[in-house]
Amino acid sequence: MYNGEYHTERLYQGKPIIIDLARLPGLAGPIFEVMAMTERGHELECTRHFDFQSAEASYKRMLMEYPESCAPLFGKYAKLRDDLRVAIQKGQMAEFSDPEDGGTCNHDAPSLILPRWDSVKVAQAAQEAGTRCFPWKLFGSRRFVFAPNTRAQGNARVRNAEAMCESLSKAGYDCVMYCQMD
């Protein structure tokens, strides 16, 4: 990322990628590197430049060559997106009804067991609902943890996450709380 800009995360051919422009120190002056890579760091393309203008042009070219490709969600993935939207609203209502935020700083969040679900489509459903998720393996089961939409970090975050978990359980998902102290 250069000056807080020139960093893009998107789905390309159904997989998460990153396109980034960075300034690196060089012996004869700065070097600008532009890279398209997978989320795990596998390089798709990399260019190096000695001036910012050509690096910026390369960044813009990569944005065009690696376009965002999200097929519309349908079926269980569209239902997940809609259920997450409702859960996020209920979580925020629980947090705002009692904004006291003392207690231990945490990363508590609802977690769903979604066996044999496509992780890219689950991530797309989370993004469209206004949150993000990450996979979590617990006792051999594959779960996804969904971040509450909150600025709280203590008790208010717990109330938000618990309300989300309750909403998702009522919607028919196998939901448990993911608890992590900061």
Backbone torsions as a table, in degrees:
resi	resn	phi	psi	omega
1	MET	NA	137.0	-178.8
2	TYR	-119.8	121.9	-179.4
3	ASN	53.6	36.5	178.7
4	GLY	73.5	8.7	-179.8
5	GLU	-129.2	-173.8	174.7
6	TYR	59.7	47.2	175.2
7	HIS	-141.2	120.4	-178.4
8	THR	-129.9	131.8	173.3
9	GLU	-115.9	131.9	-178.2
10	ARG	-156.8	171.2	172.9
11	LEU	-94.1	127.9	176.5
12	TYR	-125.9	120.7	-175.2
13	GLN	52.4	38.9	176.0
14	GLY	79.8	4.9	-179.4
15	LYS	-122.7	143.3	179.0
16	PRO	-69.4	132.0	175.7
17	ILE	-132.7	166.4	177.6
18	ILE	-128.8	134.2	172.3
19	ILE	-118.6	124.3	-169.9
20	ASP	-142.6	144.1	173.6
21	LEU	-115.9	128.1	-178.5
22	ALA	-131.1	148.4	175.4
23	ARG	-100.4	125.3	-178.7
24	LEU	-115.7	148.5	177.1
25	PRO	-73.3	142.8	177.0
26	GLY	-134.9	161.9	-179.1
27	LEU	-66.3	-37.9	-177.9
28	ALA	-100.9	15.1	-177.5
29	GLY	129.4	178.5	-176.0
30	PRO	-68.9	150.4	174.4
31	ILE	-117.5	136.8	178.8
32	PHE	-107.9	127.2	-179.8
33	GLU	-114.9	132.3	177.1
34	VAL	-118.4	128.3	-175.3
35	MET	-137.6	140.6	167.2
36	ALA	-111.2	126.8	-176.1
37	MET	-147.2	160.8	175.6
38	THR	-73.9	166.8	-179.9
39	GLU	-58.6	-28.4	-179.7
40	ARG	-91.2	5.0	174.4
41	GLY	96.0	6.0	177.1
42	HIS	-74.5	123.3	-175.1
43	GLU	-73.8	126.6	173.1
44	LEU	-93.4	-39.9	-179.9
45	GLU	-161.6	144.1	178.5
46	CYS	-145.1	133.0	176.3
47	THR	-129.9	150.1	177.1
48	ARG	-122.7	142.7	-175.5
49	HIS	-139.7	152.7	178.5
50	PHE	-100.5	-3.2	175.5
51	ASP	-136.3	149.8	-175.3
52	PHE	-65.2	-37.9	-175.9
53	GLN	-60.6	-43.8	179.3
54	SER	-71.6	-32.7	176.1
55	ALA	-65.3	-43.1	179.0
56	GLU	-63.3	-39.7	177.5
57	ALA	-63.8	-39.6	178.0
58	SER	-65.7	-40.9	177.4
59	TYR	-60.0	-47.8	-179.6
60	LYS	-64.5	-36.2	177.0
61	ARG	-63.9	-43.2	179.7
62	MET	-64.6	-35.5	176.1
63	LEU	-60.0	-36.1	178.9
64	MET	-76.3	-37.1	-176.4
65	GLU	-78.7	-21.1	178.2
66	TYR	-121.3	70.5	-174.6
67	PRO	-72.1	154.6	175.9
68	GLU	-65.4	133.5	-178.9
69	SER	-135.7	91.9	177.0
70	CYS	-117.5	115.4	173.1
71	ALA	-73.5	147.4	179.0
72	PRO	-60.6	142.5	178.8
73	LEU	-75.8	146.6	174.8
74	PHE	-148.6	169.6	177.8
75	GLY	62.9	-135.7	-175.1
76	LYS	-65.2	-27.2	179.7
77	TYR	-73.8	-37.9	175.3
78	ALA	-67.1	-38.3	177.1
79	LYS	-64.6	-42.5	177.3
80	LEU	-58.7	-47.1	178.7
81	ARG	-56.2	-47.9	-178.4
82	ASP	-66.8	-39.0	178.3
83	ASP	-68.4	-34.8	176.2
84	LEU	-66.0	-39.0	177.9
85	ARG	-60.0	-44.6	178.4
86	VAL	-64.0	-44.2	-179.3
87	ALA	-62.8	-40.1	178.7
88	ILE	-61.9	-43.8	178.6
89	GLN	-62.7	-43.9	179.7
90	LYS	-65.3	-37.9	177.3
91	GLY	-63.3	-43.6	178.9
92	GLN	-66.0	-38.0	177.7
93	MET	-63.4	-41.6	178.8
94	ALA	-64.7	-39.3	179.6
95	GLU	-68.1	-44.7	-176.1
96	PHE	-74.4	-24.3	179.0
97	SER	-70.3	-26.5	175.9
98	ASP	-141.2	86.8	-172.6
99	PRO	-76.9	0.8	179.0
100	GLU	-54.0	126.9	-172.8
101	ASP	-125.7	34.6	176.6
102	GLY	-75.6	-171.2	177.6
103	GLY	90.5	-171.3	-175.9
104	THR	-75.2	134.9	174.6
105	CYS	-65.3	132.0	-173.2
106	ASN	-147.1	173.4	176.5
107	HIS	-123.5	36.3	-178.1
108	ASP	-61.6	143.5	-176.5
109	ALA	-162.6	157.7	174.5
110	PRO	-75.4	148.1	179.8
111	SER	-130.8	132.8	-179.0
112	LEU	-114.9	138.7	171.2
113	ILE	-88.4	120.9	-177.4
114	LEU	-131.5	77.1	-175.9
115	PRO	-66.0	135.9	176.4
116	ARG	62.9	20.7	174.9
117	TRP	-86.3	147.1	178.2
118	ASP	-73.1	118.0	-175.5
119	SER	-64.5	-30.9	178.6
120	VAL	-67.8	-41.9	179.0
121	LYS	-71.0	-33.6	175.3
122	VAL	-64.0	-44.1	177.9
123	ALA	-63.5	-38.0	177.6
124	GLN	-65.6	-41.3	177.9
125	ALA	-61.9	-42.4	178.5
126	ALA	-63.3	-45.3	-179.1
127	GLN	-62.6	-44.1	179.5
128	GLU	-66.8	-26.3	177.8
129	ALA	-80.6	-14.5	178.8
130	GLY	101.2	23.8	178.8
131	THR	-141.1	-168.9	176.0
132	ARG	-138.2	167.5	-179.2
133	CYS	-146.4	164.8	172.8
134	PHE	-145.4	151.1	179.5
135	PRO	-75.0	149.2	179.8
136	TRP	-142.9	123.8	178.4
137	LYS	-97.0	120.9	-177.5
138	LEU	-130.6	115.7	178.2
139	PHE	51.7	41.7	176.7
140	GLY	84.0	-9.3	178.9
141	SER	-96.9	145.3	179.4
142	ARG	-92.6	119.1	-179.7
143	ARG	-120.1	162.9	172.6
144	PHE	-123.8	133.4	179.2
145	VAL	-102.5	128.0	-177.7
146	PHE	-110.2	123.1	-177.4
147	ALA	-71.3	133.0	173.8
148	PRO	-68.3	148.1	177.4
149	ASN	-85.7	92.1	-172.4
150	THR	-151.4	157.5	170.2
151	ARG	-107.9	-1.6	-179.3
152	ALA	-75.0	160.9	-179.7
153	GLN	-135.7	-6.1	-178.5
154	GLY	-123.0	-124.8	-176.7
155	ASN	-59.5	-37.0	179.8
156	ALA	-64.4	-36.3	177.1
157	ARG	-66.6	-39.3	178.7
158	VAL	-61.6	-45.8	179.6
159	ARG	-61.4	-40.1	178.3
160	ASN	-61.6	-51.1	-177.6
161	ALA	-63.4	-40.0	179.2
162	GLU	-65.1	-40.2	177.8
163	ALA	-65.5	-38.9	176.1
164	MET	-63.0	-43.7	-179.3
165	CYS	-61.9	-43.3	178.3
166	GLU	-62.5	-43.8	179.5
167	SER	-62.9	-43.2	-179.5
168	LEU	-69.8	-33.9	175.9
169	SER	-64.9	-43.1	178.2
170	LYS	-64.5	-26.7	178.4
171	ALA	-80.0	-3.0	174.4
172	GLY	103.9	7.8	-179.8
173	TYR	-92.0	151.7	172.0
174	ASP	-81.4	100.3	-171.9
175	CYS	-118.8	133.1	172.5
176	VAL	-132.4	162.6	178.6
177	MET	-83.4	133.5	168.4
178	TYR	-92.6	121.9	-177.4
179	CYS	-120.5	128.3	178.6
180	GLN	-148.5	125.0	174.7
181	MET	-79.9	147.5	178.6
182	ASP	-84.9	NA	NA
